[in-house]
Amino acid sequence: MSAAEDAEWLRWVRKQFGSIAGPDKEIDLEGFKTALQVKESFFAERFFALFDADRSGTISLEELLEALSLLVHGNEMDKLRFLFQVYDVDGSGSIDPDELRLVLRCCLRESAIALPEERLADLTLALFEAADKDHSGSITFEELREELEGFPEVMENLTISAASWLKPPPPSERRPRPRCLRRAFWRNHRGDLRCACGYAGLNALLFALAAPRHAGSLALARGCGQCLNFNCALLAVLMLRRSLTWLRATPLAKVLPLDQHILFHQIVGYVVLVLAAAHTGTHIANFSRLAQQDGHPALTEYLLRARPGTGGLWGTASQTGLVLQALLLAMAAFSSPCVRRSGHFEVFYWTHLSYISIWILLILHGPHFWKWFVVPGCLFVLEKVLGLAWRRAGGLRIVEVNLLPSKVTHLVIERPQFFHYKPGDYIYLNIPAIASYEWHPFTISSAPEQQDTLWLHIRSLGQWTTKLYEYFQQPESLGPKPKPLSRSLRVSTGLGETHRLCSIKCYIDGPYGTPTRRIFTSEHAVLIGAGIGITPFASILQSIMYRYRRQKQSCPSCHYSWCEDLRDEEMTLRKVDFIWINRDQKHFEWFVSLLTKLEMEQAEQEPGGRFLEMHMYMTSALGKHDMKAIGLQMALDLLAAKEQRDSITGLRTRTQPGRPDWSKVFGKVAEEKRGKVQVFFCGSPALAKVIRVHCERFGFLFFNERF
């Protein structure tokens, strides 16, 4: 730090100290615990004891500054001495096995990691054997220093991360240039931007062709009316899921923004709302002007009574227009995220069904709308008929249910005989026992090569998904009206999981395509799942390894393939990086058995190969640079190297603490140079924005899974 920076830091510490210190200008243990925001009181007590140099039971500003000077701008030896004193609980000058076990147990709690006592003993032994160089039965300061020399990146950033309230605020950086002005943004969004410009240009052209035929406010009304003809028909086109899924298999998929069809549907919906308001407003203004002239009826006569010559079928343009405006406003209001995601999906669903009334009224209202609507309308009816026929051709059965940690419901559904889908596709599911009329989209988590059943993994996030979990959670006690589930054949519980065999009727509609269909035509694919966002990648990873196995079955001499139905263009993948980010340990239990199987298959097919590389991150765990976790992370590294498996997940891949450093992750991907990189993400919108920015910076194509 420079002298100016040091002075600024001192002012900041004094300010923060004053905000938490008592009237006596001292901080007691309870105040220190609150300010430090640690989960485990052991560390707060150890830090407090080391900060309290005079053993008075309180910390003064001078004592705080002296201790923080070691952590903020002390050398490596000062920081290491402090760390050793934290671990040396009894102050004997050495760390014995019991002290190390106590510290590691507290480290586990601080990082929200639950391990049995046997694993804790293994971790203690691994770290103790590595650090106790002279086998004396205790670890001295010199031995700890020697062991930590193997972790240079740890010592470089060693600190107490929870004490961020004591760090000065970062200097204000120059505001970066807006993303929309960067070259990478235009390169990554060129397809969407071309379509957006084409859409805007077509609306402008339609308005320009219709408006000049009339004068005054009527020109604006006619221009907006012509644009409404186009946009109302386009709204239907953007929700033709079967047609859009078919288009994904054509060259048009590279030109049209099929991955953004829901977003474009929402944008067009708002455009329709604005155009309708302008169209209605100008007509009302025109009727008001006419009503003020002698010999003309009142404004209410124009608006509420059919009058031949005013437009529309049988002169009902005014009446149908007002009803249309009301229906559009209601649909827009109840389509907002605050309604759909607040447990009121039924309100969104039933108000959206008014599109049937809207189309009928549009045909009555506008004399030329049917010309725009005839093709998309026929396609829409055809899709609905096919969907209804498929749904009612015969109900399927849920044959197995697994209730997983974090309220995740794993459904196993019998697969229809002629049901064909691609990895990452999704279906709409209806379970009459939960709600008779509700259909919800869920990604298929099983691979297409799995012939007999379909898998769905559903996390309880809304009203319907919560009812689903609670329905299968019911005990099997017989009541006056037993549920079908009470006739289950077997129930077994363990590790927070409940397994049931059952026979529950359900219906499915689909499958429908997603952006992940592009994965198999990529060269280097990076799959990023956050939490339950792993669901589409579960199907994809299984299918990738299946195809990879088939590709590897060839003669090393003549390269003749035994699998005649496998074409080279089916899979051009050279490398797959799979990144799974979870908040805590129990979330990894969802798919850990699948990932273990994939690791074993790759080890058999390509010993030492890195075709599929996994990266696990646990965000609640503290990183290696934090004094409250450095011992634990070192022990986990040592034990993983010894046993060739991770203690948290049981995989060969080591689980990394904290959040990914996307600059380092993507930098490593770029250095590998295994071909054109495409990044596929499924998870929270907030994280999607972060990853999108980094992809633009590195020139990677980014695809986001959304329904």
Salt bridges, closest charged atoms under 4 A:
ASP6 OD1 - HIS73 NE2 3.07
GLU8 OE1 - ARG11 NH2 2.67
GLU30 OE2 - LYS33 NZ 3.96
GLU40 OE2 - ARG109 NH1 3.63
GLU45 OE2 - LYS33 NZ 3.57
GLU117 OE1 - ARG101 NH1 3.77
GLU117 OE1 - ARG105 NH2 3.07
ASP122 OD2 - ARG119 NH1 3.21
GLU142 OE1 - ARG145 NH2 2.86
GLU147 OE1 - LYS133 NZ 2.93
GLU149 OE2 - ARG145 NH1 2.60
ASP259 OD1 - ARG248 NH1 2.72
ASP259 OD2 - ARG518 NE 3.30
GLU301 OE1 - ARG305 NH1 3.28
GLU400 OE2 - HIS499 ND1 3.32
ASP425 OD2 - ARG517 NH2 2.65
GLU438 OE1 - HIS440 NE2 2.72
ASP509 OD1 - ARG242 NH2 2.49
ASP509 OD2 - ARG391 NH2 2.79
GLU523 OE2 - ARG574 NH2 3.61
ASP565 OD1 - ARG550 NH2 3.11
GLU569 OE2 - ARG567 NE 3.22
ASP577 OD2 - HIS524 NE2 2.68
ASP577 OD2 - LYS575 NZ 3.53
ASP577 OD1 - HIS615 NE2 2.91
ASP584 OD1 - HIS587 ND1 2.28
GLU601 OE1 - ARG549 NH1 2.72
GLU613 OE1 - LYS575 NZ 3.02
GLU613 OE2 - ARG610 NH2 3.54
GLU613 OE2 - LYS668 NZ 3.49
ASP626 OD1 - LYS628 NZ 3.01
ASP637 OD2 - LYS624 NZ 2.63
ASP637 OD1 - ARG654 NE 2.67
GLU643 OE1 - ARG119 NH2 2.90
GLU643 OE1 - ARG645 NE 3.87
ASP646 OD1 - ARG654 NH1 3.75
GLU672 OE1 - HIS524 NE2 3.98
GLU672 OE1 - LYS575 NZ 2.84
GLU696 OE2 - ARG179 NH2 2.61
GLU696 OE2 - HIS189 NE2 3.23
